[in-house]
Amino acid sequence: MLPKVIGTMKKLVLLFLLLGLAVFAAGCTGQTSQGESNTSQAEVTTTQIETSTTQLETHEGKISLSGNQEMVIENKPNYVQIGNIELFDNAKLTIGNSNVIVKKQGPRAEILMHGNSTLEIINSRLVPPIDDPANLYLTAYDTSSILIDNSTFYNVMNLVNGVEFVIKNGSRLHSSYDIAEEDGAFGILQVCCQVKGSIKDSEVGSIGLFYGPGEAGTIENLKTGNIDNFSVLGITIENSKILPPKKKGPYERGWSVFADETSKVTVKNSNLNKFVFQEIKNKTTQFEGLKSETYTNLDFGSVHIENVNVYNEWGLFLRNSNVTIKDSDGIWLFPFENSKVNFVNSTMVEFDPRGFTGELNFEGGKWLYAGEIIENNDFTISGTYEVDQGVRDSLVWDGSSKVKRFFSANISIDFNKENFRGMQSISLNGKTYTVNFFTTTPIG
């Protein structure tokens, strides 16, 4: 089916979202990363690590290296780091012959690289804990460099602005099948903006290609499985494997493409897990007939899609726009500010509002799989739709957000983190109904 796009798009702002979805746009808009050297943070030295004699070694507190500092974690079968890792300037962290588990102290476990810093992972594993297998985010800026040699890393690796990387010698950038969802759907390498790197004799769960402001390119014949020799957006892949998507939902497998409005991107004859439009800003437009697992032709702004099959998600990132989505499925909706969205006979598979103060209306819609209502939202939901059990089980909601849900034209309930799962009574047409945030409408 040929999707229809009505309206125009003047500007997209490139937002890099990690699997749930952090923004690190500064690196891809020509700005320098904002980190600065901070030696007052808790530090771990090589001596502290090497003199430990216990089988299970734990360090609690941020590791922060700057200047020309170097740190080595070597021959450690069970080293647990509780807190983030930050590398500045010419600092270097080497992990050799070790199993390192990074646990969060705040919302996320993060490894942040700035300046000319270096990370080497050799014959090792650098992973999140087994009970939180999606929560480890590595973000590298500037001219930092990464070597992964005969090693395992996951979940998300974001590389921007001149970073160089090498992944080789049987390395694996995805989770093992025995600890994750049924197809081990964690692990993505995301690249943008003059990143250069190589993947040789290794496996990667997913690759996300970000076309930043002013970038142009044509992508053809993206495929999963074994790849003998292939180059795209500064990445060379040789004798390696990109894992195919197998599971419906917001999972990271295969290829994803994200396009900034000033980029001129053509994608042809390819199989993707996701295609994302970033951002639709200050516009009134309509999408009709966006379908998953259907070969599609589409022109929108300077983006051209020809004979492309999207397995999981069509991402629509909106800011202060009025958008209608009609007869579509696989929609990943990411609204900001005062956008208004109308779903007509369509399915939303992931919903991630951020600072959203607008309106979301359904006319015969469905919400499947996942969502995060976080970061200062205050919006309304109205209309007729149903919510999948997966959303009911997994929805993330923080204390800064609230939603007014209309159950009829005149009856609404204000929901927040404390009450969205609890049942409340409403009266409609002389009858009393028990409802919560997930209740299917219409009722009665």
Steps between C-alpha positions, in 0.01 A plus 500: 500500500630846414495731802373852451670800660314830502681819598865603516785480743723802548735391774606183679715508809710188543434336834684182580285275711637207683261192541323705727598744392745772592568811295855599408446740213780739596767276354336495157426870466863606497517576872767369730392258769429673827705282731797654679778345700394441858758333716295556814279202410572162651791337315637148482869454431679202352662432836165474679372245252812287471554463875149367562497129583131413515330296228210746472625858492263795528562871467218741587517854365584670174829423327635823350832515313647818349822648371740215418365264766483132414312220669532125442252232603670171427441133583187575698232230455230690694554874526189705579499875443205678665480843342596668174839502327628828351813554290629848416796653315763232421384253766505128422309205644615148412300190588684174439409138568219612729124492553383850596139567597388865516200573722309825516500745790241726335251431221767362267839335502716710267850511357583848367804579287624850414802660339770260382421228750541128429312186601645156430311179570715193431398138564234633738133571563366848585130453566200602714377274781291196420192649668519825297639383163406811298655757733851584385561801272836594353513845339821623336566850364780703345807300388474219752575145388372153585651155446294187559713191438362149557257648750132556579324834557134597519245676517544835316809656347453856364786650302503858363728773367824339385512197728696204365433137589617147423294189575680180409608145563178329600354788700130520575289815540179337618371317803517126544186303433478355848448830687290718270166485325455191289722625218750689717375834369749732667800655331526791255783700346385853404722725286480855372699789368847407375537184707743248350526137591530138403325179595690183411432136584238600758125516577287811560138494612400824329648800321332840505603745227442869583516757224569833665456859376626547147600139451406326177511140397342212317460169678427190298461132570512505880456144617549292810683172543853433381672790323822439306596859422287813527551869576249764611525838676864458602464138613674209329358154571700190410417135557252588775136448591217745567224320687151505343190624686283214619274653764233768466543803724760762589793263462842568352586264218603554140532848345339830603520833313441845655487808275548870585292747299799662333646168395435365153460130556388231259439146621437236234440127479560442871362318802488712816388450855414873537479815292470826694407853386664758732342751573180614337493854634230769487311322222156366416530173313349155456640151461283233347573134440830463685531124549750266658623197306387660174732628228446874481571798274484843664623856453492740792700820494849414374467135604434242229403141580478245219410134539577492873355249745472621863457204732413676826469878530433817306626771735332842501668762718276805525545849641214753501337326205151387406523149356237248392600135470251296302472128416852433625681264736839471663501866610761611753372837621741741671321837551645817651336821618158598366446244225156365409477144372195323362512122451236371259472122470868472586730321741765657721767253613712733713416834664774719651379856572754749631384839624177436310217743578271435205223258407481137392170385350403154379229403257507122512864466607722255682806541720728197506822394671670792679521859621668749732305798636795689648666843509233759577198405294154656545271392213155360427384169348152463353305287257454128446788257536626194681826434682695175469588297809869553428458875549300444816782287642799708395403870472756729668364816664699754700393747766532806275224396257121509502232410245133594476312202355149560361254211525222704337461852371451636853647241735874483562748391766840654570763224520852509638771259613314422823153419367522388136471130583234535771129460426260794535123536460327723247129546419385504140143496372366400840744210544816466708820365344838413650789624289872574503746653254496188280125450471372438147266764360221543422358365825142406560 
